Amino acid sequence: MAKEGTETAEETEQMIEKNAAKEPESGVTAPDSKEMRAVLLSGFGGLNKLKVTKKAMPEPQEGEVKIRVKACGLNFLDLMVRQGNIDNPPKTPLVPGFECSGIVEAVGENTKGFEIGDRVMAFTNYNAWAEVVCTQQDWVYKIPDEMTFPEAAAFSMNFVAAYMMLFEVANLREGMSVLVHSAGGGVGQAVAQLCATVPNVTVFGTASPFKHEAIRHSVTHLFDRNLDYVAEVRKISPDGVDIVLDCLCGENTGKGLSLLKPLGTYILYGSSNMVTGETKSFFTFAKSWWQVEKVNPIKLYEENKVMAGFSLLSLLFKQGGCSRVKATVSKLLSLFGEKKIKPLVDSLWALEEKRLLCLLGEQ
Ligand SMILES: NC(=O)c1ccc[n+]([C@@H]2O[C@H](COP(=O)([O-])OP(=O)(O)OC[C@H]3O[C@@H](n4cnc5c(N)ncnc54)[C@H](OP(=O)(O)O)[C@@H]3O)[C@@H](O)[C@H]2O)c1
């Protein structure tokens, strides 16, 4: 998510126009077709495991919404799925993707609140990287006219995760300070924007140096991710910070915890550091889990520190948290309407674009 501003908006618009012009020849399926195109992951591993293929057209079951997909999100989590680098990976072949935006094409029996033609964004338990998706009505949200489809596809995962961690788990309030790793990523930028909605919040962020220029305005103190961030934060704030958002699960957890002020909250929400190349690394995986084990729970209460975990997908798909997520989406859409937050779209790629596959390998 490094690019932003006018340059990206123009580039994005050009891409939409280019794709709109291309659509008839590129084989977009008609609504009455029995087949649709999707990106298939044939087995866990490298980029060669991904290909665009035809699949049977899904039809909405009871309580489901059928969406003609206009854009789908490409998140770090998708990269981890491709590698099989997640807890309990599902069986392959599968169609990746957890979020999309588009137009309602049909609704199942007993589906309420949606009509054909509604503009929506949705979470899906896989299958989002396709022309057509059927998903539970509880995971679908109407989007405002001012929100473009690419913006909507970049909105839900990043902003819902950021909002719930900051406001529901950590209780962010005026005057607090937050440390976020991967500040230039989708979640990192959503965290920075949401922190700016609360007065006097100081944001410390780490990111690769090449992103600094683009994101400097959104982060109060930005550090090179290769530096010792604990030392850098302490130079500016000797007492540490109120909230640490850690998506490098296990890497230096003890170090990050030492930065917390009394009653501060440390939230683990990802394991980006387990990705060291195009395919899964068992060594990194094992090393990370070993580090996590070293956190001493007794010290947590002696030092008045809160350690928490957050997984949006577990909340949605395993723990029945749809209504909480829906309430969060509604608050976020209000902030969007007030122009306080705006999803950042780095770039757009057509389904068949080889670059889509490259993008997955670049991280
Ligand atoms: N728990 C949840 O509900 C939830 C929801 C969404 C995302 N997440 C997690 O949040 C993290 C960020 O996701 P995202 O979609 O915002 O990512 P993103 O936009 O793809 O950005 C990820 C950033 O992570 C850094 N990175 C890449 N490879 C890394 C590695 N091997 N070790 C350390 N850092 C690396 C890079 O930034 P720099 O080089 O600038 O550091 C990269 O730009 C991921 O771990 C993802 O799984 C969790």
The ligand as a Tripos MOL2 file, in Angstrom:
@<TRIPOS>MOLECULE
LIG
   48    52     1     0     0
SMALL
NO_CHARGES

@<TRIPOS>ATOM
      1 N1         -5.7230  -10.7140   12.7640 N.am      1 LIG1
      2 C1         -6.4540  -10.1270   11.8250 C.2       1 LIG1
      3 O1         -7.6790  -10.0490   11.9070 O.2       1 LIG1
      4 C2         -5.7490   -9.5500   10.6420 C.ar      1 LIG1
      5 C3         -6.4640   -8.8560    9.6320 C.ar      1 LIG1
      6 C4         -5.7620   -8.3300    8.5680 C.ar      1 LIG1
      7 C5         -4.3790   -8.5030    8.4950 C.ar      1 LIG1
      8 N2         -3.7400   -9.1970    9.4730 N.ar      1 LIG1
      9 C6         -2.2830   -9.3580    9.4720 C.3       1 LIG1
     10 O2         -1.7090   -8.0780    9.4890 O.3       1 LIG1
     11 C7         -0.4660   -8.0960    8.7950 C.3       1 LIG1
     12 C8         -0.4530   -7.0100    7.7590 C.3       1 LIG1
     13 O3         -1.4530   -7.3140    6.7830 O.3       1 LIG1
     14 P1         -1.7370   -6.3340    5.5740 P.3       1 LIG1
     15 O4         -2.7890   -6.9700    4.7340 O.co2     1 LIG1
     16 O5         -1.8940   -4.9650    6.0990 O.co2     1 LIG1
     17 O6         -0.3600   -6.4360    4.8130 O.3       1 LIG1
     18 P2          0.2250   -5.6910    3.5340 P.3       1 LIG1
     19 O7         -0.5810   -4.5090    3.1680 O.co2     1 LIG1
     20 O8          0.4920   -6.7390    2.5290 O.co2     1 LIG1
     21 O9          1.6040   -5.1940    4.1230 O.3       1 LIG1
     22 C9          2.4230   -6.0910    4.7830 C.3       1 LIG1
     23 C10         3.7210   -5.4280    5.1670 C.3       1 LIG1
     24 O10         4.4010   -6.3030    6.0550 O.3       1 LIG1
     25 C11         5.7930   -6.1330    5.8960 C.3       1 LIG1
     26 N3          6.3700   -7.4660    5.6310 N.ar      1 LIG1
     27 C12         6.3070   -8.1930    4.5060 C.ar      1 LIG1
     28 N4          6.9480   -9.3600    4.6520 N.ar      1 LIG1
     29 C13         7.4210   -9.3640    5.9020 C.ar      1 LIG1
     30 C14         8.1830  -10.3020    6.6460 C.ar      1 LIG1
     31 N5          8.5570  -11.4740    6.1250 N.pl3     1 LIG1
     32 N6          8.4920   -9.9880    7.9150 N.ar      1 LIG1
     33 C15         8.1040   -8.8080    8.4350 C.ar      1 LIG1
     34 N7          7.3830   -7.8720    7.7820 N.ar      1 LIG1
     35 C16         7.0440   -8.1650    6.5200 C.ar      1 LIG1
     36 C17         6.0130   -5.2160    4.7160 C.3       1 LIG1
     37 O11         6.1640   -3.9020    5.2340 O.3       1 LIG1
     38 P3          7.5780   -3.2550    5.6100 P.3       1 LIG1
     39 O12         8.6160   -3.8900    4.7440 O.co2     1 LIG1
     40 O13         7.3790   -1.8220    5.3190 O.co2     1 LIG1
     41 O14         7.7650   -3.5610    7.0660 O.co2     1 LIG1
     42 C18         4.6700   -5.3040    4.0090 C.3       1 LIG1
     43 O15         4.3860   -4.1840    3.2500 O.3       1 LIG1
     44 C19        -0.3150   -9.5230    8.2310 C.3       1 LIG1
     45 O16         0.4550  -10.2820    9.1380 O.3       1 LIG1
     46 C20        -1.7390  -10.0290    8.2110 C.3       1 LIG1
     47 O17        -1.8240  -11.4230    8.2660 O.3       1 LIG1
     48 C21        -4.3990   -9.7090   10.5360 C.ar      1 LIG1
@<TRIPOS>BOND
     1     1     2 1
     2     2     3 2
     3     2     4 1
     4     4     5 ar
     5     4    48 ar
     6     5     6 ar
     7     6     7 ar
     8     7     8 ar
     9     8     9 1
    10     8    48 ar
    11     9    10 1
    12     9    46 1
    13    10    11 1
    14    11    12 1
    15    11    44 1
    16    12    13 1
    17    13    14 1
    18    14    15 2
    19    14    16 1
    20    14    17 1
    21    17    18 1
    22    18    19 2
    23    18    20 1
    24    18    21 1
    25    21    22 1
    26    22    23 1
    27    23    24 1
    28    23    42 1
    29    24    25 1
    30    25    26 1
    31    25    36 1
    32    26    27 ar
    33    26    35 ar
    34    27    28 ar
    35    28    29 ar
    36    29    30 ar
    37    29    35 ar
    38    30    31 1
    39    30    32 ar
    40    32    33 ar
    41    33    34 ar
    42    34    35 ar
    43    36    37 1
    44    36    42 1
    45    37    38 1
    46    38    39 2
    47    38    40 1
    48    38    41 1
    49    42    43 1
    50    44    45 1
    51    44    46 1
    52    46    47 1
@<TRIPOS>SUBSTRUCTURE
     1 LIG1         1 GROUP 0 **** ****
